Each structure stands twice: as structure tokens, then as C-alpha cells.
Amino acid sequence: MIVTSLVDHLVHLHTTRDLSVLLIEQNARLALDLCHHAYVLESGRIALQGPAGILARDPRVTAAYLGGHVEVTP
């Protein structure tokens, strides 16, 4: 309930005041659904970055953070 309220508030601030928001979130699906651009950190370093929609479909992100799996070809 708190997360939903916070997300609604951040979206409202972004849309009504045209504010950019820096969101640091462990829930990758939530973060990628909210953001236009995202950064994936691994061990404190930027491992991937780009449009959130593209990162959400990246097999590496899916496997590591979104509960998916990657097909490995020989």
C-alpha cells in the first residue's frame, strides 16, 4: 500500500510539474515499468543502461532480475 502511494505521488510530480525523478529501486519490474531510462548496477558499477522498455526485454536483465531465463546457444 505504501509503495503504491509513493509510486502514484512520484508519477503525479513528474507529470504535473515536469520534474525528473531519480528512483533507486530493488524491485526491477516496478522500476522498469515507471522509468523512461534505466541503469542496471552490479557490484556498484553500471553494467547496462538504456531505455527501460529495451532493458526489460534484455535476456540478461530478464534472467538476473525479472525471474526469466536465457536460452544459451552453442
Buried (B, 14 or more C-beta within 10 A) or exposed (E): EEEEEEBEEBEEEBEEEEEEEEEEBEEBEBBBEBBEEBBBEEEEEEEBEEEBEEBBEBEBBBEBBBEEEEEEEE
